[in-house]
């Protein structure tokens, strides 16, 4: 038995060493990537760079149109996706009685999350841009991102709703509350931390998406007038920050600008993740 015990100890030590080694290597790679982007990108970020647009006549490079396009896409996507995703999750978890249908929908949502984003871009181009006549526009890009992120919102909301104990529902119904009132006053407040965290993390995916927007939102660098005519509002085309990063790095070979945009995206990603954690902790304390 003693040799076997010695082998087990050696096996446990080897596995523990591999675990720590992989963890340290992963953290080191993350720190290296973030540090490399910040070292090469932060020196090129100026107020003029953030508050102006690219113009060959004025010989200026700015990403203000890209920032506004990104904000527009995020806002429009959330307007569509929050009621659809949260409502669908509430129906599947609280109202649906056909378990086969629920299982089929859950399987479909899990399958959709594994489809490459460029496939969504091609489908969005064919359906929204050509079939619906939206052309290459920010609205078409936002609607494409709705299809992409809807499964994530549905699944995260479902998991958050499942964490609410069944006794809470039974107690609310026993006190005379209706089904809708029970969901509104008991289930949703108890699961709001997971729902909000999932929505915030979905914003990070929206901000970081580029492949789908290349086919649907276009690559224009002009400053759009969203408060002009309705037709211009619907058909405004423009590049988000990630698409602008691709254009400057791949098409124009202006790597200083690309690193600056990458640093801004990295800062946005860190802020989004920290916000999700802080919101989750505050909501759990309540």
N, C-alpha and C positions, 0 to 999 in steps of 0.2 A: 504493500500500500504506500510506503514512503516514496519509492520512485515515481508512482503515479501522482502523488501529491506534489512532488517537485516539478513534474511535467506541467501540472495544472498551474502552479505558480509561475513558471516560465511562460506558459501560454497567456496567462492573464497579464503579465508584465509586458509581453510583446504586443498584445492588443491595446493595452493602455498607452504604450509608447506610440503606436500607430495613430491612436485617437488624438493624443496631444499633438503629434507631429502634423496631422492633417488640419487640426484646428489652428495651429500657429501658422502653417503655410497659407491657409485661407485668409486669415487676418492680415498676414504680411502682404499677400497679393492685393487685397482690398486697399490697404494703406498705400501701397505703391501706386496703384491706379489712380486713387484720389489725389495723392500728392503730385504725381506726374501731371495730371490735368490742371491742378491748381497752379503749379509752378509755371507751366507754359501758358495758361489762360488768364490768370488774374492780372498780370501786368498790362494786358491789352484792353482791359475793361475800363472805360472812361464814361463820363456823363454824356459826352457827345455821341459815343457809341450806343448808349442806351436810349437816347432821346431824339435821334435823327433817323432818317431813312437813307438807303444807299442811292447815290446819285453820281453818275459818271460826269455830268456837267459841272457839279460843284466839287467833284473829287472827294466825296465823303462816303463812309461806310457806317451804316447804322442798322439796328435791329428792332427799332420801335414798331414797324409794321408786323414783324414776326411775333413780338411779345403780345400785341393786341390780337393778332390772329389766334394765338394759343389760348388767350383768355376767352375769346369768343367761342372757340371750339369746346373748351372745358365747360363753360356756362350752358351752352345749348345742349351738349351731351347730357349734363346732369339734369336739365329740365325734363328731358325725355326719359332718362334711365331710372331716376329715383322712383317716380310713381309706378312705372312698369315693373321694375325689378322687385321693389319692396312689396307691391301689391300682389305680384305673382307668387312670391315666397309665402306671404300670409295666406293666400288661397290654398296653396299646395299643403301647407303645414296645418292649417286650422279648419278649412272648409272641405277640402277634397276627400271623398270617401272611396273612390275607385283606386285602390292601391296599385293596380297594374298601370293605370294611366299616370299616376304619380311617379312610379318607378321608370316608366318610359320617358317622361319629361326630365327626370333627374339624369338618366343616362344620356339624353340628348344634350343637356346643358354641360355635362362633364365632357362629352365628345367635342362640343363647340370650343371649349377652353383649350383644347389641344391642337386646333387647326391653326396653321401659320397665318400671321397677319396679312401677308401679301395676298393670300387667297381671299380674305375679306375685302382687300382693296380691289381686286379684280371683279368680285361680285358687286361691290358697291359702285364701281365704274359702270358696269353693265346695267344695273338696276336703277340706281339713283341718277347717275349722270346722263345716261342715254335713254332708258325706258321712261323715266319720269321727267326728263328734260331739264334737270337741274344743272347740267353741264359740270365742268370742273369748278366746284364752289366749296366754300367753307361749310355751308349747310349740308352738302352731300358728304363731306368728310365727317361732320359731326354725327350724321345719321349712320354712317358706316361704323363709327366708333361705338354707337349705341348697340349695334348688333354684336360687336366684339366684346364689350364689357358687361352686357346684360347677363350672360351666364354666371359671371363672377359675383355680381350683386345678388342674384337669386340664390346661389349656393351659400354665400356668406350670411345672408339674412336668414336662410333656412336653418343653418347651424346655430345662429344666435337665438332663434325662436325655440329650438329644441333644448337649449340650456335652461329654459324657464321650467321649473318643476310643475308637474301635472296637478299637484295639490293646490297651487295658486289658482289655476283655472277652476277647479272644483269648488274652492272656497268662494270665488267670485260668483259663480253660477248658483251656489247654495244661498247666497245672500240676496238673490233675486235679480242680478245683473243679466242683461241679455248677452247674446254672443258677441255682437259688435262692441258693446260697451265693455265687456270683459277684455276683449283684445286691445281696445283703445286705452283703457285705464290700468290694466294689469300686465298683459303680455308685452306690449310694446315698450313701456317704461322699464321693464325688467331686462329687456334685451337690447336696449338702445345703444349700449356701449359697443356691442359687436356689430350692429348695423352701421353706426357712424364710422367705426374703424374700417370696416370693409369699403365704405363709400370713399373715405379719404385715400385708402390705398388704390382704389380704382382710378382716382384722379391722377395718381402717379403714373399709372399705365397710360392714361390718356395723354398726359404731358410728354411721355417718352416714346409715343408711337410715331413712326415715320413711314414705314412701308405702305400701310393702307392709305395714308394721306397723299403720298406721291401720285396715286392714280385718281384720287377723288377731289382733293382740295387744291391741287395745282402747286406751282413753284413760283408764283409771282412775288416780287419783293416790293411792290408799290403799297402806299398807305391807303387803305380802303376807307371810304366814308360810309360807316354803318348807319348814320343818321340822315342819309340822303333819301333817294326814292326807294320804294319797296322793291322794285325790280333789281336795283343795284344791291340792296340788302340781301336778297335771296341768292343772286348769282355772283356775289363778290368772291373772287379767287385769290388765294394767297398762301404763302408758305408759313408753317408753324416753326418753332425754334428748332425742332429736330430735322425738319425738311431743309431749313436754312443751313444747318450744320452739314447735311449731306451735300448741298449745292456748293457751299464754299470749299469743302474738303475734296469732293470728287470732281465737280465740274470746273471750278475756278482755281483750284490748287492754292487757295489762300488759307494756309494752315494756322496762321496766327489768329485770324477771325474765327476759324473753326474751333480752336482750343478755347477761345474766349466764350463762345456759345456753349461749348461742352462744360466749362466751369460754371456758367449760369445754370445749366440744366442739372449739374451735380448739386449745386446749392439748393435748387428747388426740390430735388429728390430728398436731400437730407432734411429739409424743412418739412416736407410732407410726411416723412416717416416719423420724425420727432413729434409733429402735431398729432399723428394717429396715436402714438404711445401716450402722450400727455392727456389727450381727450379720453382715451380708454381708461387711464388711471383715475381721472376726475369723475367720470361717470360710474366707475366701480365703487368709489367712495360714497357716492350718493345712495 
